Amino acid sequence: MRALSLPLALLLAAPLIACAGVSEAAKGPQLSPVSYPAALASPAQLPPAGPQPPAASANSLWQVGSRTFFKDPRAGKVGDILTVMISIDDSARTQNTTATSRTAGMKAGIPHLFGLETALGRFLPGAFDPASSIETNSTTSSQGAGAVTRAEKINLTVAVIVTNVLPNGNLVIQGTQEVRTNNEVRQLTVTGIVRPEDISAANTINHTQIAEARISYGGRGDVSRVQKTPPGQSLVEKYSPF
């Protein structure tokens, strides 16, 4: 029964997947719903709600709605928001050229073989000469050239959420940003680990100060679909033995 449940579920889900694909082709890609990262999905991970501050008097230095007065306002606990400044301007160029050539030749004979060299002529063609019975020649050559030129330039800013605080005080961050233009959705995802000391007074941090950084910038929609290699062609190119 269990063996049939998975194929049956896939069969029932196929029309839904097809409808979703047709809807996206007709209406364009839709934005993902706004939600906290997976690490904050559990209520146990969310910071507890504290008591409401009392209203300040008219002549008080404290303003109602202010988060801190003497405390550092930078992100430091689960649920806080931090701004990541992404400025990538990388370029690389690699060029390789290889050329090999080899010529080999061999000539051998058996003028004396226990006195049987004359008897061999009875079984071999008439032009058989024991003194030069084997001769080979081979010539091989190979040439190869390859070049890689890469240039990346990205300047973006994204707000992320602190999803965890490690025992040593470092912060685990995660954030996603989606922008839709016409029928194309551009998605930016940033995850990694930062030190509280690297966060500036403006509550920002550069992407170069993020350890184990995972930065993904891509999209989905009409342009991405046209530029993407078809799945069948990708499989043929990946597993072709030639």
MARBA-3410 file (N, C-alpha, C, O; in Angstrom, 1 decimal):
242
0.8,-1.2,0.0,0.0,0.0,0.0,0.9,1.3,0.0,0.6,2.2,-0.7 ~ 2.0,1.2,0.8,2.9,2.4,0.8,3.6,2.6,-0.5,3.8,3.7,-0.9 ~ 3.8,1.4,-1.2,4.5,1.6,-2.5,3.7,2.3,-3.5,4.2,2.9,-4.4 ~ 2.3,2.2,-3.4,1.5,2.8,-4.3,1.1,4.2,-3.9,0.6,5.0,-4.8 ~ 1.4,4.6,-2.7,1.0,5.9,-2.2,1.8,7.0,-2.8,1.2,8.1,-3.2
3.1,6.8,-3.0,3.9,7.9,-3.6,3.6,8.1,-5.1,3.4,9.3,-5.5 ~ 3.5,7.1,-5.9,3.1,7.3,-7.3,1.7,7.9,-7.4,1.5,8.8,-8.3 ~ 0.8,7.5,-6.5,-0.5,8.0,-6.6,-0.5,9.5,-6.2,-1.3,10.3,-6.8 ~ 0.3,9.9,-5.2,0.4,11.3,-4.8,1.0,12.1,-5.9,0.5,13.2,-6.2 ~ 2.0,11.6,-6.6,2.6,12.3,-7.7,1.6,12.5,-8.9,1.5,13.5,-9.5
0.8,11.4,-9.1,-0.2,11.5,-10.2,-1.3,12.5,-9.9,-1.7,13.3,-10.8 ~ -1.7,12.6,-8.6,-2.7,13.6,-8.2,-2.1,15.0,-8.2,-2.8,16.0,-8.5 ~ -0.8,15.2,-7.9,-0.2,16.5,-7.9,0.2,17.0,-9.3,0.4,18.2,-9.4 ~ 0.3,16.1,-10.2,0.7,16.5,-11.6,-0.2,17.6,-12.2,0.3,18.6,-12.7 ~ -1.6,17.5,-12.1,-2.4,18.6,-12.6,-2.2,19.9,-11.9,-2.3,20.9,-12.6
-2.0,19.8,-10.6,-1.8,21.1,-9.9,-0.5,21.8,-10.3,-0.4,23.0,-10.5 ~ 0.6,20.9,-10.5,1.9,21.5,-11.0,1.7,22.1,-12.4,2.3,23.1,-12.7 ~ 1.0,21.4,-13.2,0.8,21.9,-14.6,0.0,23.2,-14.6,0.3,24.1,-15.3 ~ -1.1,23.2,-13.7,-1.8,24.5,-13.6,-1.0,25.6,-13.1,-1.1,26.8,-13.6 ~ -0.1,25.3,-12.1,0.8,26.4,-11.6,1.7,26.9,-12.7,2.0,28.1,-12.8
2.2,26.0,-13.5,3.1,26.4,-14.6,2.4,27.2,-15.7,2.9,28.2,-16.2 ~ 1.2,26.8,-16.0,0.4,27.6,-17.0,0.0,29.0,-16.4,0.1,29.9,-17.1 ~ -0.3,29.0,-15.1,-0.7,30.3,-14.5,0.5,31.2,-14.5,0.4,32.4,-14.7 ~ 1.7,30.7,-14.2,2.9,31.5,-14.2,3.3,32.0,-15.6,3.7,33.2,-15.7 ~ 3.1,31.2,-16.6,3.4,31.6,-17.9,2.4,32.7,-18.4,2.8,33.5,-19.2
1.2,32.6,-17.9,0.2,33.6,-18.4,0.3,34.9,-17.6,0.2,36.0,-18.2 ~ 0.4,34.8,-16.3,0.4,36.0,-15.4,1.7,36.4,-14.9,1.9,37.5,-14.4 ~ 2.8,35.6,-15.2,4.1,36.0,-14.7,4.3,35.4,-13.3,3.4,35.0,-12.6 ~ 5.6,35.4,-12.8,5.9,34.8,-11.5,5.3,35.7,-10.4,5.3,36.9,-10.5 ~ 4.9,35.0,-9.3,4.4,35.7,-8.2,5.4,35.8,-7.1,6.3,34.9,-7.0
5.3,36.8,-6.3,6.2,37.0,-5.1,5.9,36.0,-4.0,4.7,35.6,-3.9 ~ 6.9,35.6,-3.3,6.7,34.7,-2.2,6.1,35.4,-1.1,6.3,36.6,-0.9 ~ 5.3,34.7,-0.2,4.6,35.3,0.9,5.7,35.8,1.9,6.7,35.1,2.1 ~ 5.4,36.9,2.6,6.3,37.4,3.6,6.3,36.5,4.8,5.2,36.2,5.3 ~ 7.4,36.1,5.3,7.5,35.2,6.5,8.9,35.3,7.1,9.8,35.7,6.5
8.9,34.9,8.4,10.2,34.9,9.1,11.0,33.7,8.6,10.5,32.7,8.0 ~ 12.3,33.7,8.7,13.2,32.6,8.3,12.8,31.3,9.1,12.1,31.4,10.1 ~ 13.2,30.2,8.5,12.8,28.9,9.1,13.3,28.8,10.6,12.6,28.1,11.4 ~ 14.4,29.4,10.9,14.9,29.3,12.3,14.0,30.0,13.3,14.1,29.7,14.4 ~ 13.2,30.9,12.8,12.3,31.7,13.7,10.9,31.2,13.6,10.0,31.8,14.2
10.7,30.1,12.8,9.3,29.6,12.7,8.7,29.1,14.0,7.5,29.2,14.2 ~ 9.6,28.5,14.8,9.1,28.0,16.1,8.9,29.1,17.1,9.8,30.0,17.2 ~ 7.8,29.2,17.8,7.6,30.2,18.8,8.6,30.3,19.9,8.9,31.3,20.5 ~ 9.3,29.1,20.1,10.3,29.1,21.2,11.5,30.0,20.8,12.3,30.4,21.7 ~ 11.7,30.2,19.5,12.9,31.0,19.0,12.6,32.5,19.0,13.5,33.3,19.0
11.3,32.8,19.1,11.0,34.3,19.1,11.3,34.9,20.4,11.1,34.3,21.4 ~ 11.8,36.1,20.4,12.0,36.8,21.7,10.7,37.1,22.4,9.7,37.4,21.8 ~ 10.7,36.9,23.7,9.5,37.1,24.5,9.1,38.5,24.5,9.9,39.4,24.5 ~ 7.8,38.7,24.5,7.3,40.1,24.5,7.4,40.7,25.9,7.0,40.1,26.9 ~ 8.0,41.8,26.0,8.3,42.4,27.3,7.1,43.3,27.7,6.2,43.6,26.9
7.1,43.8,28.9,6.0,44.7,29.4,6.1,46.0,28.6,7.2,46.5,28.3 ~ 4.9,46.6,28.5,4.9,47.9,27.8,5.4,49.0,28.6,5.1,49.1,29.8 ~ 6.3,49.9,28.1,6.9,51.0,28.9,5.8,52.0,29.3,4.9,52.3,28.5 ~ 5.9,52.6,30.5,4.9,53.6,30.9,5.1,54.9,30.0,6.1,55.2,29.5 ~ 4.0,55.6,29.9,4.0,56.8,29.1,4.9,57.9,29.8,4.8,58.0,31.0
5.6,58.6,29.0,6.5,59.6,29.6,5.8,60.9,29.8,4.8,61.2,29.1 ~ 6.3,61.7,30.7,5.7,63.0,31.0,6.2,64.0,29.9,7.1,63.7,29.1 ~ 5.6,65.1,29.9,5.9,66.1,28.8,7.3,66.6,28.9,7.9,67.0,27.9 ~ 7.8,66.7,30.2,9.2,67.3,30.3,10.3,66.2,30.4,11.3,66.5,31.0 ~ 10.0,65.0,30.0,10.9,63.9,30.1,11.8,63.9,28.9,11.4,64.2,27.7
13.1,63.5,29.0,14.0,63.3,27.9,13.6,62.0,27.1,14.0,61.8,26.0 ~ 12.9,61.1,27.8,12.5,59.9,27.1,11.3,60.1,26.3,10.3,60.6,26.8 ~ 11.3,59.6,25.0,10.2,59.8,24.1,9.4,58.5,24.0,10.1,57.4,23.9 ~ 8.1,58.5,24.0,7.3,57.3,23.8,7.6,56.7,22.4,7.5,57.5,21.4 ~ 7.9,55.4,22.3,8.2,54.8,21.1,9.7,54.6,20.8,10.0,53.8,19.9
10.5,55.2,21.6,12.0,55.0,21.5,12.3,53.6,22.0,11.8,53.2,23.1 ~ 13.2,52.9,21.3,13.5,51.6,21.7,14.6,51.5,22.8,14.5,50.7,23.8 ~ 15.6,52.4,22.7,16.6,52.4,23.7,17.0,53.8,24.1,16.8,54.8,23.3 ~ 17.7,54.0,25.2,18.2,55.3,25.6,19.7,55.2,25.9,20.5,55.9,25.4 ~ 20.0,54.2,26.8,21.4,54.0,27.1,22.0,52.7,26.5,23.2,52.5,26.5
21.1,51.9,25.9,21.5,50.6,25.4,21.9,50.8,23.9,21.4,51.7,23.2 ~ 22.9,49.9,23.5,23.3,49.9,22.1,22.2,49.5,21.2,21.6,48.4,21.4 ~ 21.8,50.3,20.2,20.7,49.9,19.3,21.0,48.9,18.2,20.1,48.6,17.4 ~ 22.3,48.5,18.1,22.6,47.5,17.1,22.0,46.2,17.3,21.7,45.8,18.4 ~ 21.9,45.4,16.2,21.3,44.1,16.3,22.2,43.2,17.2,23.4,43.2,17.1
21.5,42.4,18.1,22.3,41.6,19.0,21.5,40.4,19.5,22.1,39.5,20.1 ~ 20.2,40.3,19.2,19.5,39.1,19.7,18.6,38.6,18.6,18.4,39.3,17.6 ~ 18.0,37.4,18.8,17.2,36.8,17.8,16.0,37.7,17.5,15.3,38.2,18.4 ~ 15.7,37.9,16.2,14.6,38.7,15.8,15.0,40.1,15.4,14.2,40.8,14.8 ~ 16.2,40.6,15.8,16.7,41.9,15.4,17.0,42.0,13.9,17.3,40.9,13.3
16.9,43.2,13.4,17.1,43.4,11.9,18.4,44.1,11.7,18.8,45.0,12.4 ~ 19.2,43.6,10.7,20.5,44.1,10.4,20.6,44.4,8.9,20.0,43.6,8.1 ~ 21.2,45.4,8.5,21.4,45.8,7.1,22.7,45.3,6.6,23.7,45.6,7.1 ~ 22.7,44.6,5.5,23.9,44.1,4.8,24.2,44.9,3.6,23.3,45.0,2.7 ~ 25.4,45.4,3.5,25.8,46.1,2.3,26.6,45.2,1.4,27.7,44.8,1.8
26.1,44.9,0.2,26.8,44.0,-0.7,27.4,44.8,-1.9,26.7,45.5,-2.6 ~ 28.7,44.8,-2.0,29.4,45.5,-3.0,30.5,44.5,-3.6,31.6,44.4,-3.0 ~ 30.1,43.8,-4.6,31.0,42.8,-5.2,31.5,43.4,-6.6,30.7,43.7,-7.5 ~ 32.8,43.4,-6.7,33.4,43.9,-8.0,34.6,43.0,-8.2,35.7,43.4,-8.0 ~ 34.4,41.8,-8.7,35.4,40.8,-9.0,35.6,40.5,-10.4,34.7,40.7,-11.2
36.8,40.2,-10.8,37.1,39.8,-12.2,38.2,38.8,-12.1,39.1,38.8,-11.3 ~ 38.2,37.9,-13.1,39.2,36.8,-13.2,39.4,36.4,-14.6,38.5,36.4,-15.4 ~ 40.6,36.1,-14.9,41.0,35.7,-16.3,42.0,34.6,-16.2,43.0,34.7,-15.6 ~ 41.6,33.5,-16.9,42.5,32.3,-16.9,42.6,31.8,-18.4,41.6,31.7,-19.1 ~ 43.9,31.6,-18.8,44.1,31.2,-20.2,45.1,30.1,-20.2,46.2,30.2,-19.6
44.8,28.9,-20.8,45.7,27.8,-20.9,45.8,27.3,-22.3,44.9,27.3,-23.1 ~ 47.1,27.0,-22.7,47.3,26.5,-24.0,48.3,25.2,-23.9,49.3,25.3,-23.2 ~ 47.9,24.1,-24.5,48.6,22.9,-24.5,48.9,22.4,-25.9,47.9,22.3,-26.7 ~ 50.1,21.9,-26.1,50.4,21.3,-27.4,51.4,20.1,-27.2,52.4,20.3,-26.5 ~ 51.1,19.0,-27.7,51.9,17.8,-27.5,52.1,17.1,-28.9,51.2,17.2,-29.7
53.2,16.5,-29.1,53.5,15.8,-30.4,54.5,14.7,-30.1,55.4,14.8,-29.3 ~ 54.2,13.5,-30.7,55.1,12.4,-30.6,55.1,11.6,-31.8,54.1,11.3,-32.5 ~ 56.4,11.1,-32.2,56.6,10.3,-33.4,57.4,9.1,-32.9,58.4,9.2,-32.3 ~ 56.9,7.9,-33.2,57.6,6.7,-32.8,57.6,5.7,-34.0,56.7,5.7,-34.8 ~ 58.7,4.9,-34.0,58.9,3.9,-35.1,59.6,2.7,-34.5,60.4,2.8,-33.6
59.3,1.5,-35.1,60.0,0.3,-34.6,60.1,-0.6,-35.8,59.2,-0.8,-36.6 ~ 61.3,-1.2,-35.9,61.6,-2.2,-36.9,62.3,-3.4,-36.3,63.3,-3.2,-35.7 ~ 61.8,-4.6,-36.5,62.3,-5.8,-35.9,62.3,-6.9,-36.9,61.4,-7.0,-37.7 ~ 63.2,-7.9,-36.7,63.2,-9.1,-37.5,63.6,-10.3,-36.7,64.1,-10.2,-35.6 ~ 63.5,-11.5,-37.3,63.9,-12.7,-36.6,64.7,-13.5,-37.6,64.2,-14.6,-38.1
65.9,-13.0,-37.9,66.7,-13.8,-38.9,67.0,-15.2,-38.4,67.3,-16.1,-39.3 ~ 67.1,-15.5,-37.1,67.4,-16.8,-36.6,66.4,-17.1,-35.5,66.3,-16.4,-34.5 ~ 65.7,-18.2,-35.7,64.7,-18.6,-34.7,64.7,-20.2,-34.6,63.9,-20.9,-35.1 ~ 65.8,-20.6,-34.0,66.0,-22.1,-33.8,66.0,-22.8,-35.1,65.6,-24.0,-35.1 ~ 66.4,-22.1,-36.2,66.4,-22.8,-37.5,65.0,-22.9,-38.1,64.9,-23.5,-39.1
64.0,-22.3,-37.5,62.7,-22.4,-38.1,62.3,-21.2,-39.0,61.2,-21.2,-39.5 ~ 63.3,-20.2,-39.1,62.9,-19.1,-39.9,62.6,-19.4,-41.3,61.8,-18.7,-42.0 ~ 63.2,-20.5,-41.9,62.9,-20.9,-43.3,61.6,-21.5,-43.3,60.8,-21.4,-44.3 ~ 61.2,-22.3,-42.3,60.0,-23.0,-42.3,58.8,-22.0,-42.2,57.7,-22.4,-42.6 ~ 59.0,-20.9,-41.6,57.9,-19.9,-41.5,57.5,-19.4,-42.8,56.3,-19.1,-43.0
58.4,-19.3,-43.8,58.0,-18.9,-45.1,56.9,-19.7,-45.8,56.3,-19.3,-46.7 ~ 56.8,-21.0,-45.3,55.8,-21.9,-45.9,54.4,-21.5,-45.6,53.4,-21.7,-46.3 ~ 54.2,-20.9,-44.4,52.9,-20.6,-43.9,52.6,-19.1,-44.1,51.4,-18.7,-44.0 ~ 53.5,-18.3,-44.5,53.4,-16.8,-44.6,53.5,-16.5,-46.1,53.9,-17.3,-46.9 ~ 53.1,-15.3,-46.5,53.2,-14.9,-47.9,54.6,-15.0,-48.4,55.6,-15.1,-47.7
54.7,-15.1,-49.8,56.0,-15.3,-50.4,57.0,-14.2,-50.2,58.2,-14.4,-50.2 ~ 56.5,-13.0,-49.9,57.4,-11.8,-49.7,58.0,-11.8,-48.3,58.6,-10.8,-47.9 ~ 57.7,-12.8,-47.5,58.1,-12.8,-46.1,59.6,-12.8,-46.0,60.3,-13.7,-46.6 ~ 60.2,-11.8,-45.2,61.6,-11.8,-45.0,61.9,-11.8,-43.5,61.5,-10.9,-42.8 ~ 62.5,-12.9,-43.0,62.7,-13.0,-41.5,63.5,-11.8,-41.0,63.4,-11.5,-39.8
64.4,-11.2,-41.8,65.3,-10.1,-41.2,64.5,-8.9,-41.0,64.9,-8.1,-40.2 ~ 63.3,-8.7,-41.6,62.5,-7.5,-41.4,61.0,-7.9,-41.4,60.2,-7.5,-42.2 ~ 60.7,-8.7,-40.4,59.4,-9.2,-40.4,58.4,-8.3,-39.7,57.2,-8.4,-39.9 ~ 58.8,-7.4,-38.8,58.0,-6.4,-38.1,58.4,-5.0,-38.3,59.6,-4.7,-38.1 ~ 57.5,-4.1,-38.6,57.9,-2.7,-38.7,56.6,-1.9,-38.5,55.6,-2.1,-39.1
56.7,-0.9,-37.5,55.6,-0.1,-37.2,56.0,1.4,-37.2,57.2,1.7,-36.9 ~ 55.1,2.2,-37.5,55.3,3.7,-37.4,54.0,4.3,-36.8,52.9,3.9,-37.1 ~ 54.2,5.3,-35.9,53.0,6.0,-35.3,53.4,7.4,-35.1,54.5,7.8,-34.7 ~ 52.4,8.3,-35.3,52.6,9.7,-35.1,51.3,10.2,-34.4,50.2,10.0,-34.9 ~ 51.5,10.9,-33.3,50.3,11.5,-32.6,50.6,12.9,-32.3,51.7,13.3,-32.0
49.5,13.7,-32.3,49.6,15.1,-31.9,48.3,15.6,-31.3,47.3,15.1,-31.6 ~ 48.5,16.5,-30.4,47.3,17.0,-29.7,47.5,18.5,-29.4,48.6,18.9,-29.0 ~ 46.5,19.3,-29.6,46.5,20.7,-29.3,45.2,21.1,-28.6,44.1,20.7,-28.9 ~ 45.4,21.9,-27.5,44.2,22.3,-26.8,44.4,23.8,-26.3,45.6,24.2,-26.0 ~ 43.4,24.5,-26.2,43.4,25.9,-25.8,42.1,26.2,-25.0,41.0,25.7,-25.4
42.2,26.9,-23.9,41.1,27.2,-23.1,41.3,28.6,-22.5,42.4,29.0,-22.1 ~ 40.2,29.3,-22.3,40.2,30.6,-21.7,38.9,30.9,-20.9,37.9,30.5,-21.4 ~ 39.1,31.5,-19.8,37.9,31.8,-18.9,38.1,33.3,-18.6,39.1,33.7,-18.0 ~ 37.0,34.0,-18.9,37.0,35.5,-18.5,35.7,35.7,-17.7,34.6,35.5,-18.2 ~ 35.9,36.2,-16.5,34.7,36.4,-15.6,34.8,37.7,-15.0,35.8,38.2,-14.6
33.6,38.4,-15.0,33.5,39.7,-14.3,32.2,39.8,-13.6,31.1,39.6,-14.3 ~ 32.2,40.2,-12.4,30.9,40.3,-11.6,30.9,41.6,-10.9,31.9,42.0,-10.3 ~ 29.8,42.3,-10.9,29.7,43.6,-10.3,28.3,43.7,-9.7,27.3,43.8,-10.5 ~ 28.1,43.7,-8.4,26.8,43.7,-7.7,26.9,44.8,-6.6,27.8,44.7,-5.8 ~ 26.0,45.7,-6.6,25.9,46.7,-5.5,24.4,46.6,-5.1,23.5,47.2,-5.7
24.2,46.0,-3.9,22.9,45.9,-3.4,22.9,46.0,-1.9,23.9,46.0,-1.2 ~ 21.7,46.3,-1.3,21.5,46.4,0.1,20.3,45.6,0.5,19.2,45.7,-0.1 ~ 20.4,44.8,1.5,19.3,43.9,2.0,19.3,43.9,3.5,20.3,43.9,4.1 ~ 18.1,43.9,4.0,17.9,43.8,5.5,17.7,42.3,5.8,16.9,41.6,5.2 ~ 18.4,41.9,6.8,18.3,40.5,7.3,17.9,40.4,8.7,17.8,41.4,9.4
17.6,39.2,9.2,17.1,39.0,10.5,18.1,38.1,11.2,18.6,37.1,10.7 ~ 18.3,38.4,12.5,19.2,37.5,13.3,18.3,36.3,13.7,17.3,36.4,14.4 ~ 18.8,35.1,13.3,18.0,33.9,13.5,18.5,33.1,14.7,17.8,32.2,15.2 ~ 19.8,33.3,15.1,20.3,32.6,16.2,21.5,33.3,16.7,22.2,34.0,16.0 ~ 21.8,33.1,18.0,23.0,33.6,18.7,23.8,32.5,19.2,23.4,31.7,20.0
25.0,32.4,18.6,25.9,31.2,19.0,26.5,31.4,20.4,26.4,32.5,20.9 ~ 27.0,30.3,21.0,27.5,30.4,22.3,28.6,31.4,22.5,28.8,32.0,23.6 ~ 29.4,31.7,21.5,30.5,32.7,21.6,30.0,34.1,21.3,30.8,35.0,21.3 ~ 28.7,34.3,21.1,28.2,35.6,20.8,28.0,36.0,19.4,27.3,37.0,19.1 ~ 28.5,35.2,18.5,28.3,35.5,17.0,26.9,35.4,16.6,26.1,34.6,17.2
26.5,36.1,15.6,25.1,36.1,15.2,24.9,35.4,13.8,25.7,35.6,12.9 ~ 23.9,34.5,13.8,23.5,33.9,12.5,22.4,34.7,11.9,21.4,35.0,12.5 ~ 22.6,35.1,10.6,21.7,36.0,9.9,21.1,35.3,8.7,21.8,34.4,8.1 ~ 19.9,35.8,8.3,19.3,35.2,7.1,18.3,36.3,6.6,17.5,36.8,7.4 ~ 18.3,36.5,5.3,17.3,37.4,4.8,17.1,37.2,3.3,18.0,36.8,2.6
15.9,37.6,2.8,15.6,37.4,1.4,14.8,38.7,1.0,14.0,39.3,1.7 ~ 15.2,39.1,-0.3,14.5,40.3,-0.9,14.1,39.9,-2.3,14.8,39.3,-3.0 ~ 12.8,40.2,-2.6,12.3,40.0,-3.9,11.8,41.3,-4.5,11.1,42.1,-3.9 ~ 12.1,41.5,-5.8,11.7,42.6,-6.5,11.1,42.2,-7.9,11.7,41.4,-8.6 ~ 9.9,42.6,-8.2,9.2,42.2,-9.4,9.2,43.4,-10.4,8.7,44.4,-10.0
9.7,43.2,-11.6,9.7,44.2,-12.6,9.1,43.5,-13.9,9.7,42.6,-14.4 ~ 7.9,44.0,-14.3,7.2,43.4,-15.4,6.9,41.9,-15.1,6.2,41.6,-14.1 ~ 7.4,41.0,-15.9,7.2,39.6,-15.6,8.5,38.9,-15.2,8.7,37.7,-15.5 ~ 9.3,39.6,-14.5,10.6,39.0,-14.0,10.7,39.3,-12.5,10.6,40.5,-12.1 ~ 11.0,38.3,-11.7,11.2,38.5,-10.3,12.7,38.3,-10.0,13.3,37.2,-10.3
13.3,39.3,-9.4,14.7,39.2,-9.0,14.8,38.9,-7.5,14.2,39.6,-6.7 ~ 15.5,37.8,-7.1,15.5,37.4,-5.7,16.9,37.5,-5.2,17.9,37.0,-5.8 ~ 17.1,38.1,-4.0,18.4,38.1,-3.3,18.3,37.5,-2.0,17.4,37.8,-1.2 ~ 19.2,36.5,-1.7,19.2,35.8,-0.5,20.6,35.9,0.2,21.6,35.7,-0.5 ~ 20.6,36.2,1.4,21.9,36.3,2.2,21.8,35.5,3.5,20.8,35.7,4.2
22.8,34.7,3.7,22.9,34.0,5.0,24.3,34.0,5.4,25.2,34.1,4.6 ~ 24.6,33.8,6.7,26.0,33.7,7.2,26.1,34.0,8.7,25.1,34.0,9.4 ~ 27.3,34.2,9.1,27.6,34.4,10.5,28.4,35.7,10.7,29.4,35.9,9.9 ~ 28.0,36.6,11.6,28.7,37.9,11.8,29.1,38.0,13.2,28.5,37.4,14.1 ~ 30.1,38.9,13.4,30.5,39.2,14.8,29.8,40.5,15.2,29.7,41.5,14.4
29.3,40.6,16.4,28.7,41.9,16.8,29.6,43.1,16.8,29.2,44.2,16.5 ~ 30.9,42.8,16.9,31.9,43.9,16.9,32.0,44.5,15.5,32.5,45.7,15.3 ~ 31.7,43.8,14.4,31.8,44.2,13.1,30.6,45.1,12.6,30.6,45.7,11.6 ~ 29.6,45.1,13.4,28.4,45.9,13.0,28.6,47.3,13.4,29.0,47.7,14.5 ~ 28.4,48.2,12.4,28.7,49.6,12.5,27.6,50.3,13.4,26.6,49.7,13.8
27.9,51.5,13.8,26.9,52.3,14.6,25.6,52.5,13.9,24.6,52.7,14.6 ~ 25.6,52.4,12.6,24.4,52.6,11.8,23.6,51.2,11.6,22.7,51.2,10.8 ~ 24.1,50.2,12.3,23.5,48.9,12.3,23.6,48.3,10.9,22.7,47.7,10.4 ~ 24.8,48.5,10.3,25.1,47.9,8.9,26.3,47.1,9.0,27.1,47.2,9.9 ~ 26.5,46.2,8.0,27.7,45.4,8.0,28.0,45.1,6.5,27.1,44.9,5.7
29.3,45.0,6.1,29.7,44.7,4.7,29.6,43.2,4.5,29.8,42.4,5.5 ~ 29.4,42.8,3.3,29.3,41.4,3.0,30.7,40.7,3.2,30.7,39.5,3.4 ~ 31.8,41.4,3.1,33.1,40.8,3.3,33.3,40.5,4.8,34.3,39.8,5.1 ~ 32.5,40.9,5.7,32.7,40.6,7.1,31.7,39.5,7.6,31.6,39.2,8.7 ~ 31.1,38.9,6.6,30.2,37.7,6.9,30.9,36.4,6.7,31.4,36.1,5.6
31.0,35.6,7.8,31.7,34.3,7.7,30.6,33.3,7.1,29.4,33.4,7.4 ~ 31.1,32.3,6.4,30.3,31.3,5.8,29.1,32.0,5.0,28.0,31.5,5.0 ~ 29.5,33.1,4.3,28.5,33.8,3.6,27.9,33.0,2.4,28.7,32.4,1.6 ~ 26.6,33.0,2.2,26.0,32.4,1.1,25.1,33.5,0.5,24.0,33.8,1.0 ~ 25.5,34.1,-0.7,24.8,35.2,-1.3,24.3,34.6,-2.7,25.1,34.2,-3.5
23.0,34.7,-2.9,22.4,34.2,-4.1,21.6,35.3,-4.7,20.7,35.9,-4.0 ~ 21.9,35.6,-6.0,21.1,36.7,-6.7,20.7,36.1,-8.0,21.6,35.8,-8.9 ~ 19.5,35.9,-8.2,18.9,35.3,-9.5,17.5,35.8,-9.7,17.0,36.7,-9.1 ~ 16.9,35.1,-10.6,15.5,35.5,-10.9,14.7,34.4,-11.5,15.3,33.3,-11.9 ~ 13.5,34.6,-11.7,12.6,33.7,-12.4,11.6,34.5,-13.2,11.1,35.6,-12.8
11.2,34.0,-14.3,10.2,34.7,-15.2,10.5,34.5,-16.6,11.2,33.5,-17.0 ~ 10.1,35.4,-17.5,10.2,35.2,-18.9,11.7,35.2,-19.4,12.1,34.4,-20.1 ~ 12.4,36.2,-18.9,13.8,36.3,-19.4,14.6,35.1,-18.9,15.4,34.5,-19.6 ~ 14.5,34.7,-17.6,15.2,33.6,-17.0,14.9,32.3,-17.7,15.7,31.4,-18.0 ~ 13.6,32.1,-18.1,13.2,30.9,-18.8,13.8,30.8,-20.1,14.1,29.7,-20.5
13.9,31.9,-20.9,14.4,31.8,-22.2,15.9,31.6,-22.2,16.5,30.9,-23.0 ~ 16.6,32.2,-21.2,18.1,32.0,-21.1,18.5,30.7,-20.6,19.6,30.2,-20.8 ~ 17.6,30.0,-19.9,18.0,28.7,-19.2,18.0,27.6,-20.3,17.2,27.5,-21.2 ~ 19.0,26.7,-20.1,19.2,25.6,-21.0,18.1,24.6,-20.7,17.8,24.3,-19.6 ~ 17.4,24.0,-21.7,16.3,23.1,-21.5,16.8,21.9,-20.7,18.0,21.5,-20.9
16.0,21.3,-19.9,16.4,20.1,-19.1,16.9,18.9,-19.9,17.9,18.3,-19.5 ~ 16.2,18.6,-21.0,16.7,17.5,-21.8,18.1,17.7,-22.4,18.9,16.8,-22.4 ~ 18.3,19.0,-22.8,19.7,19.3,-23.4,20.7,19.2,-22.3,21.8,18.8,-22.6 ~ 20.4,19.7,-21.1,21.4,19.6,-20.0,21.7,18.2,-19.6,22.9,17.9,-19.4 ~ 20.8,17.3,-19.6,21.1,15.9,-19.3,22.0,15.3,-20.4,22.9,14.5,-20.1
21.7,15.6,-21.7,22.5,15.0,-22.7,23.9,15.5,-22.7,24.8,14.8,-22.8 ~ 24.1,16.8,-22.4,25.4,17.4,-22.3,26.2,16.9,-21.1,27.4,16.8,-21.1 ~ 25.5,16.6,-20.0,26.1,16.2,-18.8,26.6,14.8,-18.8,27.7,14.4,-18.3 ~ 25.8,13.9,-19.4,26.1,12.5,-19.4,26.5,11.9,-20.7,26.6,10.7,-20.9 ~ 26.7,12.8,-21.7,27.2,12.3,-23.0,28.6,11.7,-22.9,29.5,12.4,-22.4
28.9,10.5,-23.4,30.3,10.0,-23.3,31.2,10.5,-24.3,32.4,10.1,-24.3 ~ 30.7,11.3,-25.2,31.6,11.8,-26.3,31.8,13.3,-26.2,32.5,13.9,-27.0
END
